[in-house]
Amino acid sequence: MMTKSPLMQPPRIAVWLVNLFTPYDQSESIQGDLLEEFAGLASKSGRVSARRWYWRQSVKSIAQLICTGFRVASWLIAVTVVGGFLLAWGLGYLSEKAITGVLVNYGSQVYAHVDAYVFWLIYGVLVERLLEPMLIGFIVSRVSKGQELIATITLSLLWGGLSGVFLIQAVIQVGRNFGWPVWAVPNAFSAVFEPLLLSTFVSPLLVLIGGVVARKHNARRALISQR
């Protein structure tokens, strides 16, 4: 049996993205239709034109799948996103309390210098804020089976948007109280802006990564169950 040349294969990233948003039972048919049209266009118009077409169709397919997901599973997405926010608040509160408690109880014995104490307090919280979004994205994605990426994208956009609002408010407040530019205010960046920057730009990405991992896990289990 002849196989297609690697040069005639569609863009792998586009294929991967479409597969992430496609319901398990429709994945084979949607990818098959796209591949068939891609092969026909590649033979007529060339590889470059066919790859551009595939990217355009991939974007359209993903947009349609997202709209369909919101239409058929709006309550599931809403509940999982709200649950993700509550879980983020609860985990954040408990973990920061735990980190602060450990440093308060044992800081005087371990850290003789206040700078070391502040360093571990701040960066302990930062490490927690790196792990927490991935865990929450994974949990939300696992719960919202079939709509994993839609739920985690919604959660990440709201997460980043709210954190961005808090970041703007912090910049304005620090500027009013201590003067401009705010990045020149001692300890303002590490104590105030760094956690908010992380929560605004990095945490949403980590939520998505957790969602992708869970989506792949769910898809693998669905494939096994169909056999």
C-alpha positions as CSV (number, residue, x, y, z in Angstrom):
1,M,0.0,0.0,0.0
2,M,1.4,3.4,-1.0
3,T,1.7,6.1,1.6
4,K,1.6,9.8,1.1
5,S,4.9,11.7,1.0
6,P,5.6,13.8,4.1
7,L,5.5,16.8,1.8
8,M,1.9,16.1,1.1
9,Q,0.8,15.9,4.7
10,P,-1.2,18.7,6.2
11,P,0.3,21.0,8.9
12,R,0.8,18.9,12.0
13,I,0.1,21.7,14.4
14,A,-3.2,22.5,12.6
15,V,-4.2,18.8,12.8
16,W,-3.3,18.7,16.5
17,L,-5.3,21.8,17.3
18,V,-8.4,20.6,15.4
19,N,-8.2,17.2,17.2
20,L,-8.1,19.0,20.6
21,F,-11.4,20.6,20.0
22,T,-13.2,17.7,18.2
23,P,-15.5,15.4,20.1
24,Y,-14.2,11.9,20.4
25,D,-16.8,10.3,18.2
26,Q,-16.4,12.9,15.4
27,S,-12.6,13.1,15.3
28,E,-12.0,10.5,12.6
29,S,-14.7,11.8,10.3
30,I,-13.7,15.5,10.6
31,Q,-10.0,14.8,10.2
32,G,-10.8,12.4,7.3
33,D,-12.8,15.1,5.4
34,L,-10.1,17.7,5.9
35,L,-7.4,15.3,4.8
36,E,-9.3,14.3,1.7
37,E,-9.9,17.9,0.6
38,F,-6.3,18.8,1.4
39,A,-5.0,15.9,-0.8
40,G,-7.2,16.9,-3.7
41,L,-6.2,20.6,-3.5
42,A,-2.5,19.7,-3.1
43,S,-2.5,17.7,-6.3
44,K,-4.2,20.6,-8.2
45,S,-2.8,23.8,-6.7
46,G,0.3,22.7,-5.0
47,R,1.4,22.0,-1.4
48,V,1.7,25.7,-0.3
49,S,-1.8,26.6,-1.4
50,A,-3.2,23.4,0.2
51,R,-1.5,24.1,3.5
52,R,-2.8,27.7,3.6
53,W,-6.3,26.3,2.9
54,Y,-5.9,23.7,5.6
55,W,-5.0,26.4,8.2
56,R,-8.0,28.5,7.2
57,Q,-10.3,25.5,7.4
58,S,-8.8,24.5,10.7
59,V,-9.5,27.9,12.2
60,K,-13.1,27.8,10.9
61,S,-13.6,24.3,12.2
62,I,-12.3,25.2,15.7
63,A,-14.5,28.3,15.8
64,Q,-17.6,26.2,14.8
65,L,-16.7,23.5,17.4
66,I,-16.4,26.1,20.1
67,C,-19.7,27.7,19.2
68,T,-21.3,24.3,19.1
69,G,-19.8,23.4,22.5
70,F,-21.2,26.5,24.1
71,R,-24.6,25.8,22.6
72,V,-24.9,22.1,23.6
73,A,-23.1,22.2,26.9
74,S,-23.3,25.7,28.2
75,W,-24.3,24.6,31.7
76,L,-21.5,22.1,31.9
77,I,-19.0,24.8,30.9
78,A,-20.4,27.4,33.2
79,V,-20.4,25.1,36.2
80,T,-16.9,23.8,35.6
81,V,-15.5,27.3,35.1
82,V,-17.2,28.6,38.3
83,G,-16.0,25.5,40.1
84,G,-12.5,26.2,38.8
85,F,-12.5,29.7,40.2
86,L,-13.7,28.5,43.6
87,L,-11.1,25.8,43.6
88,A,-8.4,28.3,42.7
89,W,-9.5,30.6,45.5
90,G,-9.6,27.8,48.0
91,L,-6.3,26.3,47.0
92,G,-4.6,29.7,46.9
93,Y,-5.9,30.7,50.3
94,L,-4.9,27.4,51.9
95,S,-1.5,27.2,50.3
96,E,-0.5,30.8,51.1
97,K,-1.7,30.2,54.7
98,A,0.4,27.1,54.9
99,I,3.5,28.8,53.5
100,T,3.1,31.8,55.7
101,G,2.5,29.5,58.7
102,V,5.7,27.5,58.1
103,L,7.8,30.6,57.7
104,V,6.3,32.3,60.8
105,N,6.8,29.2,63.0
106,Y,10.2,28.3,61.8
107,G,11.6,31.4,60.2
108,S,13.3,32.7,63.3
109,Q,15.1,29.4,63.7
110,V,16.2,28.9,60.1
111,Y,16.5,32.4,58.6
112,A,18.5,34.8,60.6
113,H,18.3,37.5,57.9
114,V,15.0,39.1,57.1
115,D,15.8,39.2,53.3
116,A,16.0,35.4,53.2
117,Y,12.7,35.2,55.0
118,V,11.0,37.6,52.6
119,F,12.6,35.7,49.6
120,W,11.1,32.4,50.6
121,L,7.8,33.9,51.5
122,I,7.4,35.6,48.1
123,Y,8.9,32.8,45.9
124,G,7.2,30.1,47.9
125,V,3.9,31.7,46.9
126,L,5.1,32.1,43.3
127,V,6.0,28.4,43.0
128,E,2.5,27.6,44.4
129,R,1.0,29.8,41.8
130,L,2.8,28.0,39.0
131,L,1.6,24.6,40.1
132,E,-1.9,25.5,41.1
133,P,-3.2,26.7,37.6
134,M,-2.0,23.5,35.9
135,L,-3.7,21.4,38.5
136,I,-6.9,23.4,38.2
137,G,-6.8,23.3,34.4
138,F,-6.4,19.5,34.6
139,I,-9.3,19.0,37.0
140,V,-11.6,21.3,35.1
141,S,-10.8,19.6,31.8
142,R,-11.3,16.1,33.4
143,V,-14.7,17.1,34.7
144,S,-15.9,18.7,31.4
145,K,-15.4,15.7,29.2
146,G,-16.0,16.4,25.6
147,Q,-15.7,20.2,26.1
148,E,-12.2,20.2,27.8
149,L,-10.5,22.9,25.8
150,I,-13.6,25.1,25.7
151,A,-13.9,25.1,29.5
152,T,-10.2,25.7,30.1
153,I,-9.9,28.4,27.5
154,T,-12.9,30.2,29.1
155,L,-11.4,29.8,32.5
156,S,-8.0,31.0,31.4
157,L,-9.4,34.1,29.7
158,L,-11.4,35.1,32.8
159,W,-8.5,34.3,35.1
160,G,-6.1,36.5,33.0
161,G,-8.7,39.2,32.6
162,L,-9.5,39.6,36.3
163,S,-5.8,39.4,37.2
164,G,-5.1,42.1,34.6
165,V,-7.7,44.3,36.3
166,F,-6.0,43.9,39.6
167,L,-2.7,44.6,38.0
168,I,-3.9,47.9,36.6
169,Q,-5.4,48.8,39.9
170,A,-2.1,48.0,41.7
171,V,-0.1,50.1,39.3
172,I,-2.4,53.1,39.8
173,Q,-2.4,52.7,43.5
174,V,1.3,52.4,43.9
175,G,1.8,55.3,41.5
176,R,-0.5,57.5,43.5
177,N,1.0,56.5,46.9
178,F,4.7,56.3,46.1
179,G,5.1,58.2,42.8
180,W,6.0,57.3,39.2
181,P,7.5,55.3,37.7
182,V,6.1,52.4,39.8
183,W,8.9,50.0,38.8
184,A,11.4,52.2,40.6
185,V,9.5,51.9,43.9
186,P,11.6,49.6,46.3
187,N,10.2,46.1,46.6
188,A,7.0,47.0,44.7
189,F,7.8,44.8,41.7
190,S,8.7,41.6,43.7
191,A,6.0,42.0,46.3
192,V,3.1,43.4,44.2
193,F,3.6,43.3,40.5
194,E,5.5,40.1,40.0
195,P,2.7,37.9,41.4
196,L,0.1,39.8,39.5
197,L,2.1,39.6,36.2
198,L,2.5,35.9,36.8
199,S,-1.3,35.5,37.4
200,T,-2.2,37.7,34.4
201,F,0.1,36.2,31.7
202,V,1.5,32.9,32.9
203,S,-1.3,31.3,34.9
204,P,-3.8,31.3,32.1
205,L,-1.2,29.5,29.9
206,L,-0.6,26.9,32.6
207,V,-4.4,26.4,32.9
208,L,-4.5,25.6,29.2
209,I,-1.5,23.2,29.5
210,G,-3.3,21.4,32.3
211,G,-6.4,21.2,30.1
212,V,-4.5,19.8,27.1
213,V,-2.9,17.1,29.3
214,A,-6.3,16.1,30.6
215,R,-7.8,16.2,27.1
216,K,-5.2,13.8,25.8
217,H,-5.8,11.5,28.8
218,N,-9.6,11.6,28.3
219,A,-9.1,10.9,24.5
220,R,-6.8,8.0,25.2
221,R,-9.3,6.4,27.6
222,A,-12.2,7.0,25.2
223,L,-10.2,5.3,22.4
224,I,-9.5,2.3,24.7
225,S,-13.1,2.0,25.7
226,Q,-14.2,1.9,22.0
227,R,-12.0,-1.1,21.2
